């Protein structure tokens, strides 16, 4: 393997009611109550041990429908062009996404989740437990989103990143 090349192999697939990119909630905060199933490849099932003690998990996945990227984009929550790395736009140099979802239950190789904002069939790269003390700094700033982050609860994706 080339030192500059990194390869990931999906460990499972994320299933949701969203069959294409248009109309998907742009963040889990806008997907309240929407259920999905994370299907783990059987060889990774033993890695789920003790995960059922967590109320929320972080899904790390590949934006498999995104091709290419621009370093400046107009994000869903703004009308101004912003630097790509100051956004959560799905078209990125490395098309990696993450979502914090509620873990409802685990049955064998399936994790039943809620608040899913991911397109059906998305390749899963990793799962991590969400830990408030680790993942939620007590003092944080949200830059240009300070006046629009609250809109994520009602905004759905459109064709701007297709």
C-alpha positions as CSV (number, residue, x, y, z in Angstrom):
1,X,0.0,0.0,0.0
2,X,1.3,3.4,-0.9
3,X,2.0,5.6,2.1
4,X,-0.2,8.3,0.7
5,X,-3.1,6.0,0.1
6,X,-5.5,4.9,2.9
7,X,-8.0,2.1,2.3
8,X,-11.0,1.4,4.5
9,X,-13.3,-1.7,4.3
10,X,-16.9,-1.2,5.4
11,X,-17.8,-3.1,8.5
12,X,-21.5,-3.0,7.7
13,X,-24.4,-1.1,6.1
14,X,-26.7,1.6,7.4
15,X,-30.4,1.2,6.5
16,X,-32.9,4.1,6.6
17,X,-36.1,5.2,5.0
18,X,-34.2,7.6,2.8
19,X,-33.7,6.1,-0.7
20,X,-31.8,9.0,-2.2
21,X,-30.0,12.2,-1.1
22,X,-32.9,14.7,-1.6
23,X,-35.1,15.2,1.4
24,X,-32.7,13.7,4.0
25,X,-32.5,15.6,7.3
26,X,-29.2,17.6,7.2
27,X,-28.3,16.5,10.8
28,X,-29.6,14.0,13.4
29,X,-31.3,17.0,15.2
30,X,-33.7,17.1,12.2
31,X,-34.3,13.4,12.2
32,X,-36.1,13.1,15.6
33,X,-38.0,9.8,15.8
34,X,-36.7,8.5,12.4
35,X,-35.6,4.9,12.8
36,X,-33.0,2.9,11.0
37,X,-31.0,-0.3,11.3
38,X,-27.3,-0.6,11.3
39,X,-26.4,-4.1,10.0
40,X,-22.9,-5.1,11.0
41,X,-21.0,-7.8,9.0
42,X,-21.1,-11.0,11.1
43,X,-17.4,-11.1,11.7
44,X,-17.6,-7.9,13.7
45,X,-20.5,-8.9,16.0
46,X,-18.3,-9.7,19.0
47,X,-17.1,-6.1,18.9
48,X,-20.6,-5.0,20.0
49,X,-20.0,-6.5,23.5
50,X,-21.0,-3.8,26.2
51,X,-22.3,-1.3,23.6
52,X,-25.8,-1.9,24.8
53,X,-24.9,0.1,28.0
54,X,-24.8,3.4,25.9
55,X,-27.8,5.4,25.0
56,X,-26.2,7.0,22.0
57,X,-23.5,6.0,19.4
58,X,-21.4,7.7,16.8
59,X,-21.7,6.2,13.3
60,X,-18.8,6.9,11.0
61,X,-19.6,6.2,7.4
62,X,-18.7,6.8,3.8
63,X,-20.7,9.3,1.7
64,X,-20.9,6.8,-1.1
65,X,-23.2,9.0,-3.3
66,X,-20.9,12.0,-3.2
67,X,-18.4,12.6,-6.0
68,X,-15.8,15.3,-6.1
69,X,-15.7,18.4,-3.9
70,X,-15.2,22.2,-3.8
71,X,-13.2,24.0,-1.2
72,X,-15.8,26.6,-0.9
73,X,-19.5,25.7,-0.7
74,X,-22.9,27.3,0.1
75,X,-24.1,25.1,3.0
76,X,-27.7,24.2,3.7
77,X,-27.9,26.6,6.6
78,X,-26.5,29.7,4.9
79,X,-26.7,31.7,1.7
80,X,-23.0,32.7,1.8
81,X,-20.1,30.7,0.4
82,X,-18.1,29.1,3.2
83,X,-14.8,27.2,3.4
84,X,-15.6,23.5,3.1
85,X,-13.9,22.6,6.4
86,X,-16.2,25.1,8.2
87,X,-19.2,23.1,7.1
88,X,-20.6,19.6,7.3
89,X,-21.2,19.4,3.5
90,X,-21.1,15.8,2.3
91,X,-18.9,16.4,-0.8
92,X,-15.4,16.3,0.8
93,X,-11.8,15.3,-0.2
94,X,-12.4,12.2,1.9
95,X,-16.1,11.5,1.9
96,X,-16.5,10.6,5.5
97,X,-19.6,11.5,7.6
98,X,-20.6,11.0,11.2
99,X,-23.9,11.0,13.0
100,X,-24.7,10.7,16.7
101,X,-27.8,8.5,16.9
102,X,-29.9,7.0,19.7
103,X,-29.3,3.3,20.3
104,X,-32.6,1.5,20.9
105,X,-31.5,-2.1,21.0
106,X,-29.0,-4.6,19.6
107,X,-30.2,-8.0,18.2
108,X,-27.4,-10.2,16.9
109,X,-25.7,-8.2,14.1
110,X,-28.4,-5.4,13.9
111,X,-28.4,-2.2,15.9
112,X,-31.7,-0.5,16.0
113,X,-31.3,3.3,16.0
114,X,-33.3,6.5,16.1
115,X,-32.7,10.0,14.7
116,X,-31.0,8.7,11.6
117,X,-30.0,11.2,8.9
118,X,-28.2,8.9,6.5
119,X,-29.2,7.6,3.0
120,X,-30.2,3.9,2.9
121,X,-27.3,1.6,1.9
122,X,-24.6,3.8,3.3
123,X,-21.3,1.9,4.0
124,X,-20.5,1.9,7.7
125,X,-16.8,2.4,8.6
126,X,-16.9,2.4,12.4
127,X,-19.0,2.7,15.5
128,X,-18.0,4.6,18.7
129,X,-19.9,5.1,21.9
130,X,-21.1,8.7,22.5
131,X,-19.8,10.0,25.9
132,X,-21.1,13.4,26.9
133,X,-18.0,14.1,29.0
134,X,-15.7,13.3,26.0
135,X,-17.8,14.6,23.1
136,X,-19.5,17.7,24.4
137,X,-17.1,20.5,25.5
138,X,-18.7,22.7,28.1
139,X,-17.5,25.9,26.4
140,X,-17.6,25.8,22.6
141,X,-18.2,28.3,19.8
142,X,-20.1,27.5,16.6
143,X,-18.8,30.2,14.3
144,X,-21.0,31.3,11.4
145,X,-23.7,28.8,12.6
146,X,-24.5,30.8,15.7
147,X,-27.6,32.3,14.1
148,X,-28.7,29.3,12.0
149,X,-27.9,26.0,13.8
150,X,-31.4,25.9,15.2
151,X,-32.8,25.6,11.7
152,X,-31.2,22.2,11.3
153,X,-34.3,20.7,13.0
154,X,-36.5,21.5,10.0
155,X,-34.2,21.6,7.0
156,X,-33.9,18.8,4.5
157,X,-31.2,18.3,1.9
158,X,-31.7,19.4,-1.6
159,X,-29.7,18.8,-4.8
160,X,-26.9,21.3,-4.1
161,X,-24.4,18.5,-3.3
162,X,-25.3,16.1,-6.1
